[in-house]
Amino acid sequence: MVPPVQVSPLIKLGRYSALVLGMAYGAKRYSYLKPRAEEERRAAAEEKQRQEERKRIERELAEARDDSILK
Amino acid sequence: MAQFICNLAKKALALMNAAVTYSKPPLATFWHYARVELIPPAPAEIPTAIQRLKKIVKSAPTGSFKQLTVKEALLNGLVSTEVWMCFYFSEIIGKHGIIGYV
C-alpha cells in the first residue's frame, strides 16, 4: 500500500476554513431567502386563484350568452 | 406468524453481520489514509501555514511567481480548485438542499 501523503498545513487550513465558511454562508443565505420565497409562493398562489376566478366568471358569462331559445 | 418474525429477525441479523464483515477491510484502508490526510490542522501547524501563505502573497509583487514551471502552476490550480469545492460542498450542507436554496 502507498504510504499516506503528508498534506501541507496550508492546504489543510484552507480546506477546513472553506468548510466552515461555506456552512456559515449557506445557512445565512438560506435564512435570508426563506421568508422571501414563502412570500413569493403565497403571492403566486393568490394570483392563480384570481385567474381561476376570472376564468370561471368568463365561462359562465359565455354560457349565458350562448343560451338562447334558437338552439 | 411468530415464527415468521423470528426467522426474519434472525436473517436480518445475519445479513447485517455479513455486511459489517464485508465492509471492514475497505473501511480499514480508508481510516488508515484518512487518519493522516484528512485531519484538521493541529494548532502548532497554523503558523507554518500562515508563513507559506505570506510567501505566496509576497511572490506576486516581486514577480517570482513567474519562476514556477507550468506543471507546478497546474498542480497549484488543481489544489486550489479542490479547496474551493469544499466551500460549495459545505454550502450544500448549510442550505439544506442539493440544488438551489429554497
Backbone of each chain as nested JSON, in Angstrom:
{
  "chains": [
    {"id": "A", "residues": [
      {"number": 1, "name": "MET", "atoms": {"N": [0.842, -1.204, 0.0], "CA": [0.0, 0.0, 0.0], "C": [0.868, 1.241, 0.0]}},
      {"number": 2, "name": "VAL", "atoms": {"N": [0.447, 2.238, -0.731], "CA": [1.178, 3.505, -0.761], "C": [1.073, 4.173, 0.607]}},
      {"number": 3, "name": "PRO", "atoms": {"N": [2.19, 4.69, 1.138], "CA": [2.067, 5.385, 2.431], "C": [1.265, 6.667, 2.261]}},
      {"number": 4, "name": "PRO", "atoms": {"N": [0.534, 7.059, 3.312], "CA": [-0.297, 8.251, 3.169], "C": [0.541, 9.512, 2.985]}},
      {"number": 5, "name": "VAL", "atoms": {"N": [-0.009, 10.42, 2.203], "CA": [0.706, 11.648, 1.858], "C": [0.64, 12.618, 3.021]}},
      {"number": 6, "name": "GLN", "atoms": {"N": [1.742, 13.33, 3.279], "CA": [1.716, 14.368, 4.311], "C": [1.189, 15.646, 3.663]}},
      {"number": 7, "name": "VAL", "atoms": {"N": [-0.043, 15.994, 4.015], "CA": [-0.653, 17.155, 3.373], "C": [-0.085, 18.421, 3.986]}},
      {"number": 8, "name": "SER", "atoms": {"N": [0.172, 19.426, 3.132], "CA": [0.719, 20.684, 3.628], "C": [-0.293, 21.356, 4.546]}},
      {"number": 9, "name": "PRO", "atoms": {"N": [0.195, 21.982, 5.647], "CA": [-0.737, 22.594, 6.604], "C": [-1.565, 23.715, 5.994]}},
      {"number": 10, "name": "LEU", "atoms": {"N": [-0.987, 24.386, 4.96], "CA": [-1.765, 25.454, 4.338], "C": [-3.007, 24.886, 3.678]}},
      {"number": 11, "name": "ILE", "atoms": {"N": [-2.835, 23.72, 3.001], "CA": [-3.981, 23.109, 2.325], "C": [-5.018, 22.66, 3.335]}},
      {"number": 12, "name": "LYS", "atoms": {"N": [-4.521, 22.087, 4.455], "CA": [-5.469, 21.626, 5.482], "C": [-6.26, 22.803, 6.025]}},
      {"number": 13, "name": "LEU", "atoms": {"N": [-5.519, 23.888, 6.348], "CA": [-6.182, 25.082, 6.866], "C": [-7.197, 25.604, 5.862]}},
      {"number": 14, "name": "GLY", "atoms": {"N": [-6.782, 25.65, 4.579], "CA": [-7.676, 26.127, 3.537], "C": [-8.935, 25.297, 3.451]}},
      {"number": 15, "name": "ARG", "atoms": {"N": [-8.766, 23.956, 3.459], "CA": [-9.936, 23.082, 3.321], "C": [-10.916, 23.274, 4.462]}},
      {"number": 16, "name": "TYR", "atoms": {"N": [-10.384, 23.257, 5.692], "CA": [-11.309, 23.314, 6.813], "C": [-11.931, 24.685, 6.964]}},
      {"number": 17, "name": "SER", "atoms": {"N": [-11.169, 25.75, 6.652], "CA": [-11.797, 27.064, 6.738], "C": [-12.842, 27.234, 5.647]}},
      {"number": 18, "name": "ALA", "atoms": {"N": [-12.576, 26.644, 4.439], "CA": [-13.595, 26.694, 3.386], "C": [-14.851, 25.967, 3.834]}},
      {"number": 19, "name": "LEU", "atoms": {"N": [-14.679, 24.837, 4.529], "CA": [-15.83, 24.084, 5.036], "C": [-16.668, 24.948, 5.959]}},
      {"number": 20, "name": "VAL", "atoms": {"N": [-15.989, 25.549, 6.949], "CA": [-16.725, 26.316, 7.957], "C": [-17.392, 27.531, 7.319]}},
      {"number": 21, "name": "LEU", "atoms": {"N": [-16.615, 28.225, 6.455], "CA": [-17.176, 29.413, 5.812], "C": [-18.374, 29.053, 4.952]}},
      {"number": 22, "name": "GLY", "atoms": {"N": [-18.253, 27.919, 4.237], "CA": [-19.338, 27.507, 3.364], "C": [-20.613, 27.244, 4.136]}},
      {"number": 23, "name": "MET", "atoms": {"N": [-20.48, 26.532, 5.277], "CA": [-21.679, 26.24, 6.067], "C": [-22.304, 27.514, 6.58]}},
      {"number": 24, "name": "ALA", "atoms": {"N": [-21.453, 28.434, 7.076], "CA": [-21.988, 29.694, 7.593], "C": [-22.695, 30.466, 6.488]}},
      {"number": 25, "name": "TYR", "atoms": {"N": [-22.052, 30.556, 5.293], "CA": [-22.64, 31.296, 4.19], "C": [-23.96, 30.671, 3.764]}},
      {"number": 26, "name": "GLY", "atoms": {"N": [-23.979, 29.32, 3.642], "CA": [-25.196, 28.643, 3.21], "C": [-26.335, 28.881, 4.183]}},
      {"number": 27, "name": "ALA", "atoms": {"N": [-26.031, 28.745, 5.491], "CA": [-27.083, 28.902, 6.484], "C": [-27.613, 30.325, 6.482]}},
      {"number": 28, "name": "LYS", "atoms": {"N": [-26.695, 31.317, 6.37], "CA": [-27.134, 32.72, 6.414], "C": [-28.038, 33.034, 5.235]}},
      {"number": 29, "name": "ARG", "atoms": {"N": [-27.575, 32.598, 4.027], "CA": [-28.338, 32.925, 2.84], "C": [-29.689, 32.21, 2.846]}},
      {"number": 30, "name": "TYR", "atoms": {"N": [-29.708, 30.995, 3.368], "CA": [-30.976, 30.269, 3.464], "C": [-31.96, 31.012, 4.333]}},
      {"number": 31, "name": "SER", "atoms": {"N": [-31.475, 31.48, 5.501], "CA": [-32.401, 32.177, 6.388], "C": [-32.825, 33.511, 5.799]}},
      {"number": 32, "name": "TYR", "atoms": {"N": [-31.995, 34.089, 4.894], "CA": [-32.379, 35.342, 4.249], "C": [-33.417, 35.09, 3.174]}},
      {"number": 33, "name": "LEU", "atoms": {"N": [-33.239, 34.002, 2.409], "CA": [-34.1, 33.771, 1.258], "C": [-35.407, 33.111, 1.612]}},
      {"number": 34, "name": "LYS", "atoms": {"N": [-35.474, 32.422, 2.76], "CA": [-36.666, 31.621, 3.062], "C": [-37.92, 32.481, 3.165]}},
      {"number": 35, "name": "PRO", "atoms": {"N": [-37.962, 33.577, 3.955], "CA": [-39.214, 34.33, 4.027], "C": [-39.604, 34.921, 2.686]}},
      {"number": 36, "name": "ARG", "atoms": {"N": [-38.563, 35.354, 1.875], "CA": [-38.91, 35.922, 0.581], "C": [-39.546, 34.892, -0.337]}},
      {"number": 37, "name": "ALA", "atoms": {"N": [-39.018, 33.681, -0.305], "CA": [-39.568, 32.641, -1.177], "C": [-40.991, 32.298, -0.764]}},
      {"number": 38, "name": "GLU", "atoms": {"N": [-41.24, 32.256, 0.556], "CA": [-42.595, 31.948, 1.004], "C": [-43.565, 33.028, 0.581]}},
      {"number": 39, "name": "GLU", "atoms": {"N": [-43.106, 34.301, 0.708], "CA": [-43.931, 35.43, 0.303], "C": [-44.288, 35.305, -1.168]}},
      {"number": 40, "name": "GLU", "atoms": {"N": [-43.249, 34.963, -1.969], "CA": [-43.477, 34.868, -3.408], "C": [-44.441, 33.747, -3.731]}},
      {"number": 41, "name": "ARG", "atoms": {"N": [-44.295, 32.621, -3.022], "CA": [-45.188, 31.491, -3.269], "C": [-46.623, 31.867, -2.927]}},
      {"number": 42, "name": "ARG", "atoms": {"N": [-46.766, 32.584, -1.811], "CA": [-48.106, 32.996, -1.391], "C": [-48.708, 33.93, -2.429]}},
      {"number": 43, "name": "ALA", "atoms": {"N": [-47.912, 34.906, -2.909], "CA": [-48.419, 35.851, -3.909], "C": [-48.796, 35.121, -5.187]}},
      {"number": 44, "name": "ALA", "atoms": {"N": [-47.971, 34.127, -5.592], "CA": [-48.268, 33.385, -6.824], "C": [-49.563, 32.598, -6.675]}},
      {"number": 45, "name": "ALA", "atoms": {"N": [-49.762, 31.991, -5.496], "CA": [-50.982, 31.212, -5.273], "C": [-52.211, 32.122, -5.333]}},
      {"number": 46, "name": "GLU", "atoms": {"N": [-52.074, 33.319, -4.73], "CA": [-53.201, 34.265, -4.757], "C": [-53.533, 34.675, -6.182]}},
      {"number": 47, "name": "GLU", "atoms": {"N": [-52.448, 34.981, -6.964], "CA": [-52.636, 35.387, -8.347], "C": [-53.354, 34.29, -9.119]}},
      {"number": 48, "name": "LYS", "atoms": {"N": [-52.911, 33.038, -8.879], "CA": [-53.509, 31.902, -9.586], "C": [-54.994, 31.804, -9.246]}},
      {"number": 49, "name": "GLN", "atoms": {"N": [-55.297, 31.991, -7.939], "CA": [-56.693, 31.905, -7.528], "C": [-57.539, 32.953, -8.227]}},
      {"number": 50, "name": "ARG", "atoms": {"N": [-56.972, 34.181, -8.348], "CA": [-57.719, 35.245, -9.001], "C": [-57.96, 34.921, -10.457]}},
      {"number": 51, "name": "GLN", "atoms": {"N": [-56.931, 34.328, -11.106], "CA": [-57.07, 33.918, -12.504], "C": [-58.209, 32.911, -12.653]}},
      {"number": 52, "name": "GLU", "atoms": {"N": [-58.202, 31.915, -11.743], "CA": [-59.259, 30.905, -11.801], "C": [-60.623, 31.537, -11.685]}},
      {"number": 53, "name": "GLU", "atoms": {"N": [-60.723, 32.472, -10.751], "CA": [-61.993, 33.152, -10.524], "C": [-62.44, 33.867, -11.793]}},
      {"number": 54, "name": "ARG", "atoms": {"N": [-61.497, 34.585, -12.4], "CA": [-61.842, 35.335, -13.614], "C": [-62.282, 34.398, -14.725]}},
      {"number": 55, "name": "LYS", "atoms": {"N": [-61.568, 33.273, -14.853], "CA": [-61.921, 32.32, -15.91], "C": [-63.307, 31.761, -15.685]}},
      {"number": 56, "name": "ARG", "atoms": {"N": [-63.594, 31.476, -14.408], "CA": [-64.893, 30.898, -14.089], "C": [-65.984, 31.864, -14.462]}},
      {"number": 57, "name": "ILE", "atoms": {"N": [-65.784, 33.155, -14.112], "CA": [-66.792, 34.16, -14.432], "C": [-66.938, 34.274, -15.939]}},
      {"number": 58, "name": "GLU", "atoms": {"N": [-65.798, 34.284, -16.64], "CA": [-65.82, 34.386, -18.1], "C": [-66.609, 33.23, -18.705]}},
      {"number": 59, "name": "ARG", "atoms": {"N": [-66.347, 32.022, -18.19], "CA": [-67.02, 30.839, -18.701], "C": [-68.521, 30.942, -18.5]}},
      {"number": 60, "name": "GLU", "atoms": {"N": [-68.891, 31.37, -17.309], "CA": [-70.325, 31.446, -17.031], "C": [-71.002, 32.48, -17.904]}},
      {"number": 61, "name": "LEU", "atoms": {"N": [-70.303, 33.637, -18.112], "CA": [-70.862, 34.655, -18.994], "C": [-71.025, 34.116, -20.406]}},
      {"number": 62, "name": "ALA", "atoms": {"N": [-70.002, 33.4, -20.881], "CA": [-70.072, 32.85, -22.233], "C": [-71.247, 31.891, -22.359]}},
      {"number": 63, "name": "GLU", "atoms": {"N": [-71.429, 31.079, -21.343], "CA": [-72.553, 30.14, -21.369], "C": [-73.873, 30.87, -21.411]}},
      {"number": 64, "name": "ALA", "atoms": {"N": [-73.931, 31.921, -20.575], "CA": [-75.194, 32.681, -20.528], "C": [-75.473, 33.329, -21.867]}},
      {"number": 65, "name": "ARG", "atoms": {"N": [-74.39, 33.804, -22.52], "CA": [-74.596, 34.457, -23.811], "C": [-75.079, 33.456, -24.853]}},
      {"number": 66, "name": "ASP", "atoms": {"N": [-74.464, 32.28, -24.837], "CA": [-74.818, 31.267, -25.831], "C": [-76.245, 30.773, -25.667]}},
      {"number": 67, "name": "ASP", "atoms": {"N": [-76.697, 30.844, -24.414], "CA": [-78.011, 30.274, -24.105], "C": [-79.113, 31.068, -24.779]}},
      {"number": 68, "name": "SER", "atoms": {"N": [-79.825, 30.442, -25.695], "CA": [-80.946, 31.142, -26.304], "C": [-81.95, 30.089, -26.741]}},
      {"number": 69, "name": "ILE", "atoms": {"N": [-83.123, 30.519, -27.112], "CA": [-84.129, 29.543, -27.492], "C": [-83.92, 29.071, -28.923]}},
      {"number": 70, "name": "LEU", "atoms": {"N": [-83.089, 29.815, -29.678], "CA": [-82.86, 29.438, -31.069], "C": [-81.731, 28.434, -31.169]}},
      {"number": 71, "name": "LYS", "atoms": {"N": [-81.741, 27.339, -30.35], "CA": [-80.606, 26.397, -30.394], "C": [-80.853, 25.294, -31.383]}}
    ]},
    {"id": "B", "residues": [
      {"number": 1, "name": "MET", "atoms": {"N": [-46.962, -17.238, 12.386], "CA": [-46.751, -15.785, 12.318], "C": [-45.566, -15.387, 13.193]}},
      {"number": 2, "name": "ALA", "atoms": {"N": [-45.592, -15.868, 14.415], "CA": [-44.498, -15.52, 15.33], "C": [-43.193, -16.119, 14.824]}},
      {"number": 3, "name": "GLN", "atoms": {"N": [-43.305, -17.348, 14.258], "CA": [-42.09, -17.972, 13.748], "C": [-41.546, -17.213, 12.553]}},
      {"number": 4, "name": "PHE", "atoms": {"N": [-42.473, -16.668, 11.744], "CA": [-42.043, -15.901, 10.581], "C": [-41.217, -14.701, 11.023]}},
      {"number": 5, "name": "ILE", "atoms": {"N": [-41.73, -13.976, 12.038], "CA": [-40.998, -12.799, 12.523], "C": [-39.661, -13.207, 13.1]}},
      {"number": 6, "name": "CYS", "atoms": {"N": [-39.676, -14.34, 13.825], "CA": [-38.417, -14.814, 14.417], "C": [-37.388, -15.087, 13.329]}},
      {"number": 7, "name": "ASN", "atoms": {"N": [-37.84, -15.814, 12.279], "CA": [-36.917, -16.123, 11.181], "C": [-36.411, -14.856, 10.525]}},
      {"number": 8, "name": "LEU", "atoms": {"N": [-37.35, -13.917, 10.308], "CA": [-36.983, -12.661, 9.655], "C": [-35.91, -11.932, 10.465]}},
      {"number": 9, "name": "ALA", "atoms": {"N": [-36.117, -11.887, 11.784], "CA": [-35.15, -11.188, 12.64], "C": [-33.784, -11.848, 12.547]}},
      {"number": 10, "name": "LYS", "atoms": {"N": [-33.788, -13.214, 12.578], "CA": [-32.505, -13.92, 12.502], "C": [-31.803, -13.643, 11.19]}},
      {"number": 11, "name": "LYS", "atoms": {"N": [-32.607, -13.68, 10.077], "CA": [-31.988, -13.447, 8.76], "C": [-31.43, -12.049, 8.674]}},
      {"number": 12, "name": "ALA", "atoms": {"N": [-32.2, -11.058, 9.193], "CA": [-31.75, -9.67, 9.118], "C": [-30.457, -9.498, 9.902]}},
      {"number": 13, "name": "LEU", "atoms": {"N": [-30.394, -10.139, 11.074], "CA": [-29.176, -10.033, 11.878], "C": [-27.983, -10.627, 11.144]}},
      {"number": 14, "name": "ALA", "atoms": {"N": [-28.217, -11.825, 10.537], "CA": [-27.125, -12.474, 9.802], "C": [-26.666, -11.584, 8.658]}},
      {"number": 15, "name": "LEU", "atoms": {"N": [-27.636, -10.949, 7.976], "CA": [-27.309, -10.063, 6.854], "C": [-26.47, -8.886, 7.324]}},
      {"number": 16, "name": "MET", "atoms": {"N": [-26.875, -8.305, 8.474], "CA": [-26.125, -7.15, 8.978], "C": [-24.716, -7.543, 9.356]}},
      {"number": 17, "name": "ASN", "atoms": {"N": [-24.585, -8.732, 9.987], "CA": [-23.237, -9.192, 10.344], "C": [-22.381, -9.374, 9.115]}},
      {"number": 18, "name": "ALA", "atoms": {"N": [-22.989, -9.966, 8.072], "CA": [-22.242, -10.18, 6.833], "C": [-21.805, -8.841, 6.247]}},
      {"number": 19, "name": "ALA", "atoms": {"N": [-22.715, -7.842, 6.272], "CA": [-22.389, -6.529, 5.706], "C": [-21.225, -5.909, 6.469]}},
      {"number": 20, "name": "VAL", "atoms": {"N": [-21.26, -6.03, 7.798], "CA": [-20.199, -5.428, 8.608], "C": [-18.869, -6.085, 8.296]}},
      {"number": 21, "name": "THR", "atoms": {"N": [-18.864, -7.44, 8.26], "CA": [-17.609, -8.131, 7.972], "C": [-17.113, -7.811, 6.576]}},
      {"number": 22, "name": "TYR", "atoms": {"N": [-18.056, -7.621, 5.645], "CA": [-17.661, -7.365, 4.263], "C": [-17.048, -5.989, 4.118]}},
      {"number": 23, "name": "SER", "atoms": {"N": [-17.532, -5.022, 4.899], "CA": [-17.061, -3.656, 4.708], "C": [-15.878, -3.318, 5.586]}},
      {"number": 24, "name": "LYS", "atoms": {"N": [-15.44, -4.275, 6.447], "CA": [-14.343, -3.925, 7.359], "C": [-13.042, -3.573, 6.66]}},
      {"number": 25, "name": "PRO", "atoms": {"N": [-12.539, -4.418, 5.701], "CA": [-11.241, -4.064, 5.085], "C": [-11.244, -2.718, 4.369]}},
      {"number": 26, "name": "PRO", "atoms": {"N": [-12.258, -2.385, 3.504], "CA": [-12.195, -1.057, 2.874], "C": [-12.216, 0.068, 3.892]}},
      {"number": 27, "name": "LEU", "atoms": {"N": [-13.018, -0.13, 4.959], "CA": [-13.06, 0.912, 5.981], "C": [-11.703, 1.062, 6.65]}},
      {"number": 28, "name": "ALA", "atoms": {"N": [-11.015, -0.095, 6.826], "CA": [-9.701, -0.027, 7.47], "C": [-8.72, 0.769, 6.616]}},
      {"number": 29, "name": "THR", "atoms": {"N": [-8.725, 0.516, 5.292], "CA": [-7.815, 1.285, 4.429], "C": [-8.19, 2.758, 4.445]}},
      {"number": 30, "name": "PHE", "atoms": {"N": [-9.505, 3.034, 4.384], "CA": [-9.939, 4.425, 4.402], "C": [-9.448, 5.112, 5.661]}},
      {"number": 31, "name": "TRP", "atoms": {"N": [-9.62, 4.431, 6.803], "CA": [-9.208, 5.023, 8.071], "C": [-7.693, 5.226, 8.113]}},
      {"number": 32, "name": "HIS", "atoms": {"N": [-6.967, 4.235, 7.527], "CA": [-5.507, 4.308, 7.513], "C": [-5.025, 5.571, 6.807]}},
      {"number": 33, "name": "TYR", "atoms": {"N": [-5.699, 5.92, 5.69], "CA": [-5.297, 7.123, 4.971], "C": [-5.889, 8.379, 5.584]}},
      {"number": 34, "name": "ALA", "atoms": {"N": [-7.156, 8.277, 6.005], "CA": [-7.836, 9.481, 6.492], "C": [-7.194, 9.991, 7.761]}},
      {"number": 35, "name": "ARG", "atoms": {"N": [-6.635, 9.06, 8.578], "CA": [-6.054, 9.498, 9.838], "C": [-4.884, 10.443, 9.623]}},
      {"number": 36, "name": "VAL", "atoms": {"N": [-4.222, 10.329, 8.451], "CA": [-3.087, 11.221, 8.193], "C": [-3.478, 12.372, 7.285]}},
      {"number": 37, "name": "GLU", "atoms": {"N": [-4.364, 12.085, 6.312], "CA": [-4.561, 13.096, 5.275], "C": [-5.72, 14.035, 5.531]}},
      {"number": 38, "name": "LEU", "atoms": {"N": [-6.758, 13.547, 6.238], "CA": [-7.983, 14.352, 6.3], "C": [-8.18, 15.056, 7.626]}},
      {"number": 39, "name": "ILE", "atoms": {"N": [-7.213, 14.958, 8.546], "CA": [-7.445, 15.574, 9.856], "C": [-7.316, 17.09, 9.75]}},
      {"number": 40, "name": "PRO", "atoms": {"N": [-7.984, 17.822, 10.629], "CA": [-7.818, 19.277, 10.634], "C": [-6.409, 19.638, 11.076]}},
      {"number": 41, "name": "PRO", "atoms": {"N": [-5.949, 20.858, 10.711], "CA": [-4.58, 21.235, 11.067], "C": [-4.43, 21.386, 12.57]}},
      {"number": 42, "name": "ALA", "atoms": {"N": [-3.341, 20.839, 13.119], "CA": [-3.07, 20.984, 14.545], "C": [-2.746, 22.446, 14.831]}},
      {"number": 43, "name": "PRO", "atoms": {"N": [-3.032, 22.928, 16.045], "CA": [-2.758, 24.343, 16.338], "C": [-1.306, 24.723, 16.113]}},
      {"number": 44, "name": "ALA", "atoms": {"N": [-0.377, 23.736, 16.237], "CA": [1.033, 24.07, 16.039], "C": [1.349, 24.298, 14.571]}},
      {"number": 45, "name": "GLU", "atoms": {"N": [0.507, 23.732, 13.679], "CA": [0.825, 23.844, 12.251], "C": [0.329, 25.136, 11.651]}},
      {"number": 46, "name": "ILE", "atoms": {"N": [-0.55, 25.824, 12.36], "CA": [-1.18, 27.003, 11.756], "C": [-0.162, 28.103, 11.45]}},
      {"number": 47, "name": "PRO", "atoms": {"N": [0.827, 28.39, 12.344], "CA": [1.818, 29.424, 11.971], "C": [2.575, 29.058, 10.703]}},
      {"number": 48, "name": "THR", "atoms": {"N": [2.945, 27.76, 10.528], "CA": [3.621, 27.356, 9.292], "C": [2.755, 27.668, 8.095]}},
      {"number": 49, "name": "ALA", "atoms": {"N": [1.464, 27.36, 8.244], "CA": [0.551, 27.598, 7.127], "C": [0.517, 29.083, 6.779]}},
      {"number": 50, "name": "ILE", "atoms": {"N": [0.472, 29.927, 7.833], "CA": [0.393, 31.372, 7.578], "C": [1.675, 31.867, 6.94]}},
      {"number": 51, "name": "GLN", "atoms": {"N": [2.824, 31.262, 7.371], "CA": [4.103, 31.647, 6.745], "C": [4.07, 31.368, 5.252]}},
      {"number": 52, "name": "ARG", "atoms": {"N": [3.61, 30.143, 4.915], "CA": [3.587, 29.782, 3.494], "C": [2.666, 30.693, 2.705]}},
      {"number": 53, "name": "LEU", "atoms": {"N": [1.523, 31.027, 3.332], "CA": [0.582, 31.915, 2.645], "C": [1.233, 33.261, 2.387]}},
      {"number": 54, "name": "LYS", "atoms": {"N": [2.0, 33.759, 3.413], "CA": [2.665, 35.058, 3.234], "C": [3.666, 34.986, 2.1]}},
      {"number": 55, "name": "LYS", "atoms": {"N": [4.379, 33.824, 2.028], "CA": [5.368, 33.676, 0.965], "C": [4.693, 33.748, -0.387]}},
      {"number": 56, "name": "ILE", "atoms": {"N": [3.543, 33.069, -0.516], "CA": [2.838, 33.083, -1.794], "C": [2.381, 34.484, -2.143]}},
      {"number": 57, "name": "VAL", "atoms": {"N": [1.833, 35.175, -1.123], "CA": [1.332, 36.527, -1.387], "C": [2.483, 37.442, -1.782]}},
      {"number": 58, "name": "LYS", "atoms": {"N": [3.676, 37.226, -1.135], "CA": [4.808, 38.106, -1.443], "C": [5.357, 37.849, -2.829]}},
      {"number": 59, "name": "SER", "atoms": {"N": [5.112, 36.646, -3.374], "CA": [5.673, 36.341, -4.687], "C": [4.985, 37.142, -5.784]}},
      {"number": 60, "name": "ALA", "atoms": {"N": [3.843, 37.758, -5.487], "CA": [3.144, 38.5, -6.539], "C": [3.874, 39.799, -6.895]}},
      {"number": 61, "name": "PRO", "atoms": {"N": [4.129, 40.707, -5.917], "CA": [4.814, 41.946, -6.318], "C": [6.248, 41.715, -6.773]}},
      {"number": 62, "name": "THR", "atoms": {"N": [6.98, 40.735, -6.176], "CA": [8.367, 40.535, -6.605], "C": [8.44, 39.852, -7.967]}},
      {"number": 63, "name": "GLY", "atoms": {"N": [7.351, 39.273, -8.421], "CA": [7.361, 38.626, -9.728], "C": [7.992, 37.254, -9.719]}},
      {"number": 64, "name": "SER", "atoms": {"N": [8.241, 36.669, -8.521], "CA": [8.887, 35.355, -8.504], "C": [7.908, 34.241, -8.845]}},
      {"number": 65, "name": "PHE", "atoms": {"N": [6.607, 34.566, -8.99], "CA": [5.698, 33.509, -9.404], "C": [5.939, 33.118, -10.847]}},
      {"number": 66, "name": "LYS", "atoms": {"N": [6.68, 33.964, -11.605], "CA": [6.97, 33.597, -12.992], "C": [8.018, 32.502, -13.075]}},
      {"number": 67, "name": "GLN", "atoms": {"N": [8.671, 32.189, -11.914], "CA": [9.676, 31.133, -11.937], "C": [9.052, 29.758, -11.853]}},
      {"number": 68, "name": "LEU", "atoms": {"N": [7.741, 29.691, -11.609], "CA": [7.096, 28.393, -11.472], "C": [7.057, 27.702, -12.823]}},
      {"number": 69, "name": "THR", "atoms": {"N": [7.211, 26.372, -12.804], "CA": [7.009, 25.645, -14.045], "C": [5.519, 25.509, -14.301]}},
      {"number": 70, "name": "VAL", "atoms": {"N": [5.187, 25.205, -15.559], "CA": [3.769, 25.077, -15.923], "C": [3.14, 23.93, -15.138]}},
      {"number": 71, "name": "LYS", "atoms": {"N": [3.923, 22.846, -14.952], "CA": [3.376, 21.697, -14.215], "C": [3.035, 22.103, -12.798]}},
      {"number": 72, "name": "GLU", "atoms": {"N": [3.95, 22.864, -12.165], "CA": [3.676, 23.296, -10.791], "C": [2.449, 24.187, -10.746]}},
      {"number": 73, "name": "ALA", "atoms": {"N": [2.387, 25.092, -11.744], "CA": [1.245, 26.008, -11.752], "C": [-0.063, 25.243, -11.916]}},
      {"number": 74, "name": "LEU", "atoms": {"N": [-0.06, 24.222, -12.789], "CA": [-1.272, 23.425, -12.972], "C": [-1.652, 22.709, -11.684]}},
      {"number": 75, "name": "LEU", "atoms": {"N": [-0.647, 22.139, -11.022], "CA": [-0.935, 21.437, -9.76], "C": [-1.533, 22.392, -8.742]}},
      {"number": 76, "name": "ASN", "atoms": {"N": [-0.941, 23.6, -8.652], "CA": [-1.491, 24.577, -7.711], "C": [-2.928, 24.921, -8.039]}},
      {"number": 77, "name": "GLY", "atoms": {"N": [-3.188, 25.053, -9.358], "CA": [-4.558, 25.351, -9.769], "C": [-5.517, 24.26, -9.351]}},
      {"number": 78, "name": "LEU", "atoms": {"N": [-5.102, 22.991, -9.558], "CA": [-5.986, 21.873, -9.188], "C": [-6.238, 21.846, -7.689]}},
      {"number": 79, "name": "VAL", "atoms": {"N": [-5.174, 22.08, -6.912], "CA": [-5.346, 22.033, -5.458], "C": [-6.273, 23.149, -5.002]}},
      {"number": 80, "name": "SER", "atoms": {"N": [-6.101, 24.362, -5.586], "CA": [-6.995, 25.452, -5.172], "C": [-8.426, 25.165, -5.574]}},
      {"number": 81, "name": "THR", "atoms": {"N": [-8.604, 24.513, -6.764], "CA": [-9.972, 24.148, -7.149], "C": [-10.57, 23.191, -6.14]}},
      {"number": 82, "name": "GLU", "atoms": {"N": [-9.757, 22.228, -5.693], "CA": [-10.283, 21.264, -4.722], "C": [-10.684, 21.96, -3.434]}},
      {"number": 83, "name": "VAL", "atoms": {"N": [-9.855, 22.889, -2.973], "CA": [-10.187, 23.595, -1.734], "C": [-11.467, 24.411, -1.928]}},
      {"number": 84, "name": "TRP", "atoms": {"N": [-11.597, 25.045, -3.108], "CA": [-12.796, 25.854, -3.352], "C": [-14.038, 24.988, -3.437]}},
      {"number": 85, "name": "MET", "atoms": {"N": [-13.9, 23.743, -3.964], "CA": [-15.041, 22.835, -3.994], "C": [-15.512, 22.48, -2.595]}},
      {"number": 86, "name": "CYS", "atoms": {"N": [-14.587, 22.452, -1.619], "CA": [-15.005, 22.226, -0.233], "C": [-15.993, 23.288, 0.199]}},
      {"number": 87, "name": "PHE", "atoms": {"N": [-15.768, 24.508, -0.268], "CA": [-16.694, 25.596, 0.074], "C": [-18.09, 25.285, -0.434]}},
      {"number": 88, "name": "TYR", "atoms": {"N": [-18.201, 24.846, -1.707], "CA": [-19.519, 24.552, -2.263], "C": [-20.155, 23.373, -1.549]}},
      {"number": 89, "name": "PHE", "atoms": {"N": [-19.317, 22.371, -1.214], "CA": [-19.833, 21.197, -0.514], "C": [-20.466, 21.598, 0.805]}},
      {"number": 90, "name": "SER", "atoms": {"N": [-19.762, 22.44, 1.578], "CA": [-20.323, 22.831, 2.865], "C": [-21.481, 23.795, 2.689]}},
      {"number": 91, "name": "GLU", "atoms": {"N": [-21.519, 24.54, 1.554], "CA": [-22.68, 25.39, 1.307], "C": [-23.917, 24.536, 1.1]}},
      {"number": 92, "name": "ILE", "atoms": {"N": [-23.756, 23.408, 0.408], "CA": [-24.873, 22.47, 0.259], "C": [-25.386, 22.033, 1.605]}},
      {"number": 93, "name": "ILE", "atoms": {"N": [-24.446, 21.735, 2.524], "CA": [-24.865, 21.297, 3.855], "C": [-25.58, 22.422, 4.575]}},
      {"number": 94, "name": "GLY", "atoms": {"N": [-25.101, 23.663, 4.396], "CA": [-25.689, 24.768, 5.139], "C": [-27.056, 25.163, 4.628]}},
      {"number": 95, "name": "LYS", "atoms": {"N": [-27.311, 24.985, 3.314], "CA": [-28.583, 25.451, 2.809], "C": [-29.619, 24.343, 2.767]}},
      {"number": 96, "name": "HIS", "atoms": {"N": [-29.296, 23.179, 3.347], "CA": [-30.255, 22.07, 3.481], "C": [-30.83, 21.639, 2.152]}},
      {"number": 97, "name": "GLY", "atoms": {"N": [-30.059, 21.667, 1.081], "CA": [-30.597, 21.223, -0.195], "C": [-29.453, 21.073, -1.167]}},
      {"number": 98, "name": "ILE", "atoms": {"N": [-29.644, 20.209, -2.181], "CA": [-28.529, 19.973, -3.091], "C": [-28.525, 21.019, -4.199]}},
      {"number": 99, "name": "ILE", "atoms": {"N": [-29.705, 21.167, -4.859], "CA": [-29.767, 22.152, -5.952], "C": [-30.624, 23.293, -5.472]}},
      {"number": 100, "name": "GLY", "atoms": {"N": [-30.17, 24.505, -5.537], "CA": [-30.997, 25.657, -5.218], "C": [-31.217, 25.831, -3.733]}},
      {"number": 101, "name": "TYR", "atoms": {"N": [-31.674, 27.018, -3.365], "CA": [-31.781, 27.329, -1.957], "C": [-33.092, 26.881, -1.353]}},
      {"number": 102, "name": "VAL", "atoms": {"N": [-34.202, 27.626, -1.736], "CA": [-35.441, 27.282, -1.055], "C": [-36.264, 26.341, -1.919]}}
    ]}
  ]
}
